[in-house]
Amino acid sequence: MRTSSTIRTGRTVKRTTRAAATLAVAALALSLTACGDDDNGGGDNGDKGGGTKAPASSVTLPKLDGESLEVAAVWTGTEQKNFKQVLTEFEKRTGAKVTFVPAQDPIINFLGSKIAGGAPPDVAMLPQPGAIKQAVDKGWAKPLGAEATKELGENYSQGWQDIGKVGGKQYGVYYKAANKSLIWYNAQVFENAGAAEPKTWDELLDTAQMVYDSGVAPFSVGGADGWTLTDWFENVYLSQAGPEKYDQLAKHEIKWTDPSVKEALTTLAEIWGKKDFVAGGASGALQTEFPASVTQTFTGGDQPKAGMVYEGDFVQVNIGETKAKVGTDAKVFPFPAVGDTAPVVSGGDAAVVFKDSKAAQALATWLASPDAAAIQAKLGGFLSPNKSVDASVYPNEVQKKIADALIAAGDDFRFDMSDQAPQAFGGTPGKGEWKTLQDFLKNPKDVAGAQAKLEADAAAAYGG
């Protein structure tokens, strides 16, 4: 499941001031601590809170009887199943037939093969801004039409619109977002350990020690999926080095041998390199894929394999595969402040048109509407950057508050760094940043070696 990665793009991102970032974090912290024990789980009980308040037909779509469309995405399991419900509603409203095409990571390579074979999908969901730029540079992606652009302008903040632009033209609709600055925990484990939600990195280390002393490994890490490790790094780096350095490293304007990277890796090693702090040790973590990293935290009664798991709001999809209920058995706190402020890192998936047809443009328009987002929001494990989606559609208080915080942040967020990098560096299994951080998880003492490898790979991918 790839919910997060994004790559380099020519867009200009509004810089987040430290004060703005602090406000966004404060809003998130208030939101999450307001979530009580009466929350529902991540199921499909979307009627709680009155259901969607978006009009039944807030978007105008053409009649497309007899038309067929293919939509490609890397989504699997519950995420794919839920998205198909959104496509089914599009079929009902337009008369078109939509087929979901499972794609593989990296999706840009998958699309290249399809295009070379003369069979590109009509629309693809791209999990990296850099992938959008690559698709545009190769002449594959088509600009959004007037109706889709209009729908996007009415429902999205300028920052979310700009991420989908290349060369000033709108190519992407960010249908799905992720708040990637969250740590989920097993409430029973915390209660048994006498632990409280930490607000700083030092408090997180103290909490981890308390969980360890209670007989449970503190952290579950899905190291088999390298993108989870880049997310760990980005949260530490953003909080510790600050937003300006973050932007510079994302663009490779500073090198990965910079002292700020050394400091972040050294900080990460305080968890990754601490004996028995990671469930299964480094070798176990490197064999654990992201979904299992979540489920093993919330199964096993009083003795799960770990007490905490770091990742975004989409963790709820995987919690839903266990008996744990979000808000009671599974709780969440913002990623603690490592430096002056806690980090706010976002990710997302954008719909991009590859066949410029009336039907493809209509689907992009549909995915930019609150109607489409509300369908998947009700099912849980989904976060929309669409500001016209009423938060009451989300199935539990935790998800509602996370959604409110995302919308309240407006343009004041930082997009996933590895997703802004060229895909060869920041978005390819077994290569670049993913591989080097997997190696670093295995040997957290070799900070200098990790920096040197990261810089060599980054220099090659960025072209110098």
Protein Blocks (a to p, Z undefined) as FASTA:
>chain_A
ZZkbccddfbdcddddfklmmmmmmmmmmmmmmpcfkbccfbfblkggniaabdfblccc
ddfehiacddddfbecjllmmmmmmmmmmmmmnopacddddddddfklmmmmmmmnopac
fbdcdfbfklmmmmmmnomaccddfklmmmmmmmpcfklmmmmpgehiafbdcfbacdfb
bcdddfklmmmnopacdfbfklmmmmmmmmmmnopafbacdfklmklmmmmmmmmmmmmn
opklmmmmmnopacfkbfklmmmmmmmmmmmmpghkaghijmlmmmpcfklmmmmmmggi
jmcfbfbdcddfklmmmmmmmmbdghilpccdddddfblbccddddddddddfbdcfklm
mmmmmmmpmklmmmmmmngoiacfbfkbcfklpcbfklmmmmmmmmmnmmmccddfklmp
cfklmmcghiajllmmmmmmmmmmlmmlmmmmmmmmmmmmnoZZ
